[in-house]
Amino acid sequence: MNLLRILGALVSGLLVYASFEPLGWGAAAIVGMALFYAILSPWRGPENTQQPSLRFGALLGFLQAFSWFYLMLPWVGEFVGKPPFIALATVLALYGIPLGIAGVWVARQRYGWLMFPFIWITMEYARSHWPFGGFAWVRLAWGQINNPLAFLAQLGGPALVTLAVVLVASSVAHALVNNKSMVPAVLIVAATMLTGIGTGLVAEHRHDDENVAHARFAAIQGNVPRLGLDFNAQRRAVLANHVRQTQQLDQPVDAIIWPENAADVNPFEDLRAGAMLAGALADVQAPILVGTITHTDEGPRNSMVVVSPDDPGRISSQHDKKYLQPFGEYMPMRDFLRHFSHWVDQAGNFQPGDDNGVVQLAEIPVGVATCYEVIEDAAYRDAVLNGAEILATPTNNATFGFTNMSYQQLAMSRMRAIELDRAVVVAATSGVSAMVHPDGKVSQSSGIFEAATLIEDLPLHKNLTPAARWGFYLELAFVIMGALCLLGSILVSRRSNAASTSPKE
């Protein structure tokens, strides 16, 4: 039986992985999570009940998580080798250990199937925030972008989507494993799905409003001279590609969005680079949101700056990347880790920004989440709460080659569009660039490692969704409930054990 449970853990991880882009089989995550809860549960046979030990639950949790992350994250090691990628997958899978233990514990309780989803949220929250800011890239919600459950993001953000997936899965698994009536499970599945579908229909009806203002945006993908970590080594090459692609615009636009690091040489510090940018602005006569590196007394910053054709030498608005990627844009414990790998010094030394994520582009408040920031709930939420009417995800994925990374990241931008009811312009140096509508649908997209220009009239929204207003507090409530569920199940279990072992008169 133990071997069967181990196999179930590995298959569960495989199914959850299949829910993420580019496969995007959202229902696979529900099946995978149902299988995971089933292997953590007691199996009742005709003669006795077999249940995994807490120690074995720890193993099952680790194996389920590791098989999922090992399949999902190879892009991390695309140009630095397998060891860093395997190390990341292993560290993330360590969170599966307490999750497996907790899952075995609550599965023994009468209402464990209702408690498990909240415990999952608690563990996912921890993994997304600690250490070094966590790694929210692997949140279960991102795999639901093609499912009706994705529309629950508008009510409670990605946390509510994750909770819905696990709740549906544990409800079905509990009924099947324990030979219980399927009525409660069917009611929960139906209510959850109908809520998602209903939210989507309401959102679609709202998007049909002809009175909503629109603006014409262009996303420029200039491409890079070559793959790898050293693609910036050819000075001005990336900038030249984006200037050339911009100058090929054949219609007027209100605003242009370039990717992160599109100006590989700072045009405000290098005269030749500045002249190239000024030439593009003069040709298109529209402001450009430019990705470049700026410098302050504290150190370099990964910046998105607005430059207008009437004053090409001045930055009129700026967003400095606030949520930096550990081990990439900065290196925690650099001096210590240098003893173990020479790759440590490949990491940058960027300093975080402190703005609200909104830039003024052609007098339009645009919320900006630069590349890695899209995984952070606060990045776009803060921007929308500060007046952003449209969102932009400028990103540089050239380091990761033809891997799945770009598709996974695009799914996150799509989820943010639904969550906050905003269109999103995704501009990548090398792909995938895309135009995303507030319902999460992609109307245009580019390929990887090709020059491309996307132009579209996109809606400008001012409303605030429930997720924008209360998403943070709702997730916090889920996390607290998860902790209370675990504590409550422990107390109930101990009382039951004490009652069963106490001497009878």
N, C-alpha and C positions, 0 to 999 in steps of 0.2 A: 504493500500500500504506500509506503514511503517513497518508493521509486515512482509510483504513479503521481504522487503529489509533486515531486521534483519536476517531472516532465510537464505537469500542468503549469507550474510556475514559469518554466521556460516558454511554453506555448502562449501563456498569458502575456508575457513581455513582447513576444513576436506580434500578437494581435494588436496590442496597444500601439506599437511602432507603426503598424500598417494604417492607423488612423491619421497619421501625420502626412503632410505633403512631402513628395509629390504623389504618393499613392492616394491619400485622402479618403480612406474608407472609414468614415466616422463610426459606423455601426460596429466595426471590428473592436473598437475600444470598449464598447458596452459588453460585447461577448467576452473580451479578454478580462475585464474587471469582474464579470460574473464568475468566470472560471477561477480567478484569483480568490475571491471570497469563498468559493466552494471548497478550494483546497485547504483553506484555513479553518474550515468548519468541521465539526464532528460528523462522521459518516455512520449512520445507524444501520446496522445489518440485522438479520433475523435473530442472531444470538446475542450480540453485544454492540456497544458503541465504540468506535475507534476515533480518537481525536489526537491531533498532533500536539506535541509538547511545546512549551513556550520557546525552548531552544531551537526546536525544529522549525517553528514559525519564523524565527529570526533568519534561518537559512533560506526558507521559502521567499521571504520578503526581499532578501538580498539578491537571490537568483532572478526573481521577476524583474526587479529594477535594473539589474546589470544587463540582462538580455535585451531589454528595451533600449537602454542608453547606448549599449555597444553598437546596436544597429542604427541608431538615430544620429550619432555624433561623429562619424568618421571624418567629417569636414574639418574638425578641430586639428587633426593631424595631417592635413593635406600637404603642407609644406614644411612641417616641423617634425614629421615622423610619428610613428604609432605610440611611443611611450607617453607623451603628454595627453593624447586622446584617451588611452586606456586608463591613465591615472585619473582623469576627470570623470570618466564613466564609473570607475571604482568608488571615488569619493562620493559622487551623487548617489550611488547604490547603497552606501552605508545608511542613508536615511530609510532604506527599506527594512533594515534590521528592527528598529523600534516599531515600525509600522506592522511588520509581520508578527511581532510579539503581541502588540495591541490587538491586531486582527484576530489572532487565536483566542485571546482572552475574551473579547466581546462576543465572538461567535458562539461561545458557550452560554451566553446569556439569552434570555427569552427575546429581548428586543435588540439584540446585537446588530441585526441587519439594518436597523434604523440609526444606530450609533456609529457604525463603521464609516459612512460617508463623511461625517463631521470629523472623525479622527483622521481620515485621509486628508481633508482640507488643512487640518492643523499641521500635519507632517509636510504637506506641500508648501504651506506658508513658511515653515522653518527652512526648507530647502531653497526657497526662493529669496530668502533674506540673509542667510548666514552660512558660511563665513564670507567675508569680503564682499558683502552685498548680495550673496547668494547667486543662484543661477535659475532664473524663472523661464529659461528657454524651454524646459521640459514639462511645463504645466500641461495637465491632461486636456484642458479646454482648447488649446490650439488645434487639436486634432478633430474638432467638431465643426470646423468652418463650413463644411458642405452639408451639415445636418440642420434640421429645424432647431435643435437645442442651442445652436449658436445665437439665436435671437434672444435667448435669456440673458445674454451679455448686456443688453440694453436696460434690463431691470436690475442686475446686480454685478455686472462685470464678469471677467473670466472665472472668478471664484464660484459664482452661481452656476455657471456652465459645468465646471468640474463637479460640483456637488450633485447636479442633476444626473450626470453620467454614472457616478458611483451609486447614487440612490436607486436608479433604475436597475443597475446591474446587481446590487446586493439584494434587492427585493425579489428579483427573479431567481437568483441563486438560492436564497433562503427557502423559497417555496419548493424548488426542485429537490434540493438536498434533503430537506426534512419532510418530504411528502405532505406538505401543507396545501391548503386550498390556494389556488392561483388568483383568487378574487382580489385580495389586497395588492398583490404584485401588478395585476392587470390595471387596477384603478390608479396606482401610482404611475405606471408607465403611460397610461392614457392621459392623466392629468398633466404630467410633465411635458409630454409631446404636444398636447393641445395648447398649453401655455406658450410654448415656443412658437408653434405655428401661428397662434393668434397674435402674438407680439409682432411677428414678421408681417402679417397681413396689415396690421395697424400702421406699421412703419412704411409699408409699400404704399398705402393709401395716402399717407402724409407726403410722400415724395412726389405724388402726382400733382401737387399744388402748383399751378402755373404762375402764382404770384411770387414764388421764391426767387430771389436775386441769383444771378449766375455771373461767373467770370471765366474768361478763356485763359487756360493755363497750358504751358508747354513744359514737358519733362524732357531733358536732354541727357542722352546716354552716349557719351563720346567714345567709350571703350578705352582700353589701356594698351600700351605698346607690347607688353608680354606678361605672362603669368608669374605668380610667385610673390614672396615677401619683398623683393627688390624692384617691383614694377615702377617705383618712383625714382629709380636710379637715373633714368633718362630725363634730365631736367627739362621742364616745360613741355614734355611730350603729352602728358595727360591734359594739361591746360590747352595745348594746341588742338588736341582732338575735340575738346568741348567747344572751343571757339569756332572751329571749322563746322561742326555740326549745327551750332547756333546760327551761324551766318547763312545756312541753307534753309532757314525758315522761309516759307513762301506765302505766309499770311500773317496779318497782325494778331498779336496776343496781348493780354493784359499783364501777364507776368510769366517769368521763366524760372524754372527750378533746376539747378545743377546738383549733382550728387555731392556727397561727402568727399573731401580731398580732390575735388575736380580741378582746383587750382593747386597743382603740386608744388608750384613756386608761388610764394605770397606776392600777389600783384601790388600790394601796398608797400612792399620793401624792395622789390626788384623792378627796375624801370622798364625792362623789356617785357616782362610779364604784365605789368600795368598797362603798357601800350596795347598788348594783345587783347586784354579784357576791354579796354576803352574802344577798340575797333569793333568788337562784337556788339557792345552797347549802342554804338553809333549806327550800326547796320539795322538792328532790330527795333530800336527806339522803345524798349520796354525794360523795366527793372529786372535784375537777375539776383536770385538767391544763390550765393556762391559758397562752396565748401572749401576752406583753406585752413592753414595753421597760423594762429596769431600768437603773439608773445606779450607777456606781462612780467612784472618784477618777480612774481611767484613762479613763472615757468611757462611752457607752451600750452596752448589751449586748442582743442579741436572745435573750430568755429564755423558757423553758417552766417554769412554776412550779406546784407542787402546793398546793392550798388545800382544807382540810377544813371540813365544816359545823360542827364543834365549836369551831373557832378560825378564822373567816374572815378575820381581819386578819393572820394569820401565814403565812409561806411555810414549809412543812414539808420540801420537797425541791425542787431546782432544777437545770436543765440550761441552761447558756449556750452558745449556738451557737459551735462551735469552728472549723468550716470555713466561712469567710465567702466570699460571692460577690464577686470583684473587679469593679470598675466598677459595682457595684450597692450592696452593703452597705458597701463601702469603695472609695476611689479611689486606685489606685497613681499616683504621680507627678502628684498633683492640680495643683500649681502650674504645672507644665510643660504639661500637657494643657489647662489652662484657656485657653491662647492659641489653641486650635484649635476648641473647642466650648463653648457656654454650658451644654450638658447635663452637663458635668463636675460641677457643683455640685448636681445632682440626686442624686448618689450619696451614701450615708450615710458615717458615720465610726464604725462599730461596732468594738468591741474583741472579740477572740476569747476564748472561755472556755477552761478547762483541766480540766474535770471528766471523768469516765469515761463519760459518756453514759447513766447509769442514774439513774432517779428511783424513789422508793418511792410507789406509788399504791395505796391500800387494802391496804398491806402486800405488794403485788406488785411485784417489781423489773421495771420497764419500761425497755427501751432506747429512747432517743429520738434520731432523726436529723431535725433541723429542715430541711425543704424541700431546699435545695441540698446538704445534708450526705449525702443518700441516695446520691449518686454516689461518695462517698468510701468505699473499702473499710474503712478503719480505724474509721469512725464506728460502724457496727453491730457489727463484729467485736469491738472493744474492749468494747462494752456487753455482748455475749453472754459474752465471757471474764470479765467482772466480774459475772456472775450474772443477766443479763436473761432472763426467761422468756417475754416477749412484746415486740413492737416497735411503735413508733408513729412515723408520719411526719406530723407537723403541718406544714401548708404553706399559703402564701398565694399563690395564682396569679391574683389579681384583676387585677394589672397587665397580664396577658397575654391578657385577653379570651377570645374563643372559639377561640383557636388550638389547635394540637396539643400544646402544651407540657404540659398536664395529663395527657394520655394517655401521652406519653413518660415522664413522671415516675412515673406509676402502674406502668408496666412495670418500672421500676427497683425499686420496692418489692416487686413480685411476685418479681423475681429474687432480692432479698435474703431473702425468705421461704423460697425453695427453698434458697439457699446456706446459711442458718443454721438451717433447720428450726424456724422460729418464725412464728406468726401475726403479721400486721401490720395495725394500725389506721391508715388514712389519713384524716386529718381536714383538710379544706380550707375556707378561708373562702368560696369561691365555686364549688368543684368542681374535679376529681372526687374526692369522698370515697368510701372503699371499705373493705370488710372482706375481708382477704386471708388465706387459710389457708396452712399450712406447705407445701403442695404447689404454691403459686403461684396457685391458683384463686380467683377473685373471687366471693364468695357474694352480696354486695350492693354496689351503687354508686349514686351520685347523678348527676344531670345537672349541667351548668355553669350558674351564676348562678340557682340556686334554693335555697330553704331546705329542709333535709333533716335527718332524724335516722335513723341506722343503729344498730340494737341487735342484739347477737348474743353467744351463749356461745362463747368461743374457748378453744382448748387452751393450757395453760401447759407449756412444755417446758424441760427442764434439760440435755438431752444436748448434747454438742459435736460438730459435724460435722467431717470432715477439713478442710474449707475454713476453718472457724473456727480450728482448731488450727494448720494448716500452710499456709493459702492464701497468706500473705505470702511465705513462703520459696519456695513453688512458683513464684509469679510471678517472683520475683527470679531463680530458676534459669532460667526461660524467657528472661528478658531477657539474662542472661549468655550463654546458648546462642545467642541471636540475634546478639549481638556477635561471638561466636567463629565462627559460621557465615559471617558476612560477612568476617571477617578471614581465615578459612581459604580461602574461595573466591578471595580476592584473591591469596593466596600461591600457590595451585595454578595460577591463571591465569597469573601472572607466570613461574612455572617452566615452564609449557607453552610460553609465548611465547619464553622464553629458549632452550628446547630446540629449538624449530622454527627459530630464527634463527641458531643456532650453526653455524659451519662444519663440514662433514663431511669426514672424512679419506678 
